[in-house]
Amino acid sequence: RIKGRLAAEHDFDPTDDSAIWINNTMERVKDMMIVFGGINLFVWIIGLGTLLTGVVGVSNIMLVLVKERTQEIGIRRAIGASPRSIIAQILSESFALTLTAGIFGLSAGVWVLSVADSIPGLKPDGIDVPIQIGFSTGVIALAILVAGSLLAGIIPAVRALSIKAVDAIREE
């Protein structure tokens, strides 16, 4: 409608795209929202990949821990420790290790963002948005990390259950 009215007032063909150009800001905003959505998805994928790497690392640490404590686990089994208590021991150690590292990492990340926010000239002029992560994002990341730690502890726990008391006591 606007193009038709301007064409009538200024004597040009309304279908001539070179005569007038109308910029629809809403279309640009929609395009930018799509770009930011893609960036957000990319950051989540990178973050989940990092958490998965951490879970694999915890699983490896726990496998080494079970290997190093074979005698202890064998003695516990010999004196009557239930499989449930062995599993609980391995999973609780995996949980404690991951929770401690996760809280330390999250705190370090928040501190780095806080320092970055205090550096003058880092943000463009006129933009006064704090550089930080949302509380819910931190809680979700920590929950994923803790859930992953419990999954990472399952393989070492099964390995610990497969240890026979006689073989473990003989091993040095």
Phi, psi and omega per residue, in radians:
R1 nan -0.769 -3.113
I2 -1.123 -0.741 -3.142
K3 -1.115 -0.703 3.114
G4 -1.113 -0.733 -3.139
R5 -1.186 -0.752 3.093
L6 -1.129 -0.631 3.108
A7 -1.115 -0.687 3.129
A8 -1.193 -0.699 -3.103
E9 -1.284 -0.575 -3.037
H10 -1.953 0.162 2.979
D11 1.077 1.029 2.992
F12 -2.441 2.855 -3.110
D13 -1.329 2.197 -3.118
P14 -1.103 -0.317 3.129
T15 -1.560 -0.089 -3.141
D16 -1.395 1.857 -3.093
D17 -1.249 -0.363 -3.136
S18 -1.471 -0.195 -3.120
A19 -1.342 -0.687 -3.118
I20 -2.604 2.557 3.128
W21 -2.213 2.221 3.138
I22 -1.943 2.198 -3.141
N23 -1.702 2.026 3.096
N24 -1.655 1.843 -3.088
T25 -1.104 -0.570 -3.134
M26 -1.090 -0.633 3.098
E27 -1.140 -0.688 3.110
R28 -1.151 -0.701 3.112
V29 -1.106 -0.740 3.117
K30 -1.089 -0.736 3.105
D31 -1.070 -0.754 -3.137
M32 -1.167 -0.624 3.107
M33 -1.134 -0.633 3.081
I34 -1.148 -0.745 3.119
V35 -1.088 -0.819 -3.135
F36 -1.146 -0.596 3.065
G37 -1.108 -0.704 3.091
G38 -1.135 -0.730 3.102
I39 -1.108 -0.747 3.122
N40 -1.064 -0.764 3.097
L41 -1.082 -0.750 3.125
F42 -1.060 -0.749 3.130
V43 -1.124 -0.706 3.103
W44 -1.112 -0.707 3.131
I45 -1.119 -0.756 3.109
I46 -1.102 -0.753 3.129
G47 -1.103 -0.756 3.124
L48 -1.162 -0.633 3.065
G49 -1.099 -0.692 3.099
T50 -1.135 -0.752 3.107
L51 -1.112 -0.683 3.113
L52 -1.112 -0.696 3.085
T53 -1.079 -0.721 3.094
G54 -1.096 -0.699 3.136
V55 -1.124 -0.724 3.106
V56 -1.122 -0.697 3.095
G57 -1.085 -0.754 3.113
V58 -1.116 -0.702 3.120
S59 -1.085 -0.728 3.104
N60 -1.137 -0.740 3.106
I61 -1.060 -0.749 -3.118
M62 -1.204 -0.604 3.071
L63 -1.118 -0.733 3.091
V64 -1.128 -0.712 3.134
L65 -1.062 -0.755 3.123
V66 -1.128 -0.724 3.134
K67 -1.097 -0.741 -3.129
E68 -1.219 -0.487 -3.076
R69 -1.852 0.480 -3.126
T70 -0.998 -0.780 -3.129
Q71 -1.101 -0.794 -3.138
E72 -1.040 -0.787 3.137
I73 -1.126 -0.710 3.110
G74 -1.098 -0.728 3.109
I75 -1.139 -0.737 3.102
R76 -1.068 -0.697 3.116
R77 -1.180 -0.659 -3.109
A78 -1.153 -0.598 -3.124
I79 -1.577 0.137 2.961
G80 1.848 0.299 3.097
A81 -1.162 2.373 -3.121
S82 -1.341 2.688 3.068
P83 -0.982 -0.593 3.130
R84 -1.089 -0.689 -3.138
S85 -1.242 -0.591 3.090
I86 -1.149 -0.810 3.118
I87 -1.087 -0.754 3.133
A88 -1.074 -0.678 3.124
Q89 -1.093 -0.866 -3.093
I90 -1.147 -0.787 -3.125
L91 -1.161 -0.654 3.136
S92 -1.193 -0.633 3.075
E93 -1.170 -0.702 3.093
S94 -1.107 -0.744 3.127
F95 -1.101 -0.826 -3.109
A96 -1.116 -0.746 3.122
L97 -1.065 -0.830 -3.090
T98 -1.242 -0.712 3.139
L99 -1.106 -0.758 3.128
T100 -1.094 -0.848 3.137
A101 -1.130 -0.672 3.139
G102 -1.132 -0.761 3.126
I103 -1.162 -0.725 3.102
F104 -1.080 -0.804 -3.136
G105 -1.124 -0.725 3.116
L106 -1.145 -0.724 3.103
S107 -1.116 -0.733 3.115
A108 -1.117 -0.694 3.108
G109 -1.124 -0.748 3.100
V110 -1.122 -0.689 3.119
W111 -1.114 -0.776 3.129
V112 -1.072 -0.745 3.112
L113 -1.139 -0.633 3.108
S114 -1.140 -0.749 3.099
V115 -1.123 -0.760 3.127
A116 -1.084 -0.612 -3.141
D117 -1.198 -0.489 -3.098
S118 -1.514 -0.123 3.141
I119 -1.346 2.085 3.141
P120 -1.223 2.491 3.102
G121 1.467 -0.006 3.141
L122 -1.295 -0.638 3.136
K123 -1.672 2.577 3.102
P124 -1.071 2.682 3.126
D125 -1.033 2.431 3.092
G126 1.513 -0.123 3.131
I127 -1.864 1.994 -3.101
D128 -2.086 0.912 3.106
V129 -1.751 2.210 -3.123
P130 -1.161 2.509 3.084
I131 -1.539 1.901 -3.109
Q132 -2.858 2.936 3.012
I133 -1.824 2.695 3.108
G134 -1.296 2.657 3.123
F135 -1.040 -0.727 -3.116
S136 -1.126 -0.619 3.105
T137 -1.126 -0.742 3.101
G138 -1.106 -0.737 -3.141
V139 -1.163 -0.716 3.124
I140 -1.109 -0.773 3.132
A141 -1.079 -0.749 3.137
L142 -1.158 -0.683 3.113
A143 -1.136 -0.723 3.102
I144 -1.119 -0.715 3.137
L145 -1.112 -0.762 -3.141
V146 -1.183 -0.733 3.092
A147 -1.089 -0.701 3.093
G148 -1.121 -0.618 3.137
S149 -1.137 -0.655 3.111
L150 -1.179 -0.650 3.063
L151 -1.174 -0.664 -3.141
A152 -1.179 -0.458 -3.138
G153 -1.429 -0.213 -3.081
I154 -1.165 -0.822 -3.111
I155 -1.084 -0.845 3.081
P156 -1.098 -0.594 3.122
A157 -1.147 -0.714 3.089
V158 -1.137 -0.686 3.088
R159 -1.086 -0.713 3.130
A160 -1.145 -0.623 3.122
L161 -1.222 -0.444 -3.113
S162 -1.389 -0.136 3.133
I163 -1.282 2.196 3.101
K164 -1.557 2.430 -3.052
A165 -1.003 -0.761 -3.094
V166 -1.146 -0.789 -3.127
D167 -1.140 -0.668 -3.113
A168 -1.176 -0.653 -3.132
I169 -1.243 -0.619 3.121
R170 -1.226 -0.538 -3.062
E171 -1.226 2.505 3.101
E172 -2.210 nan nan
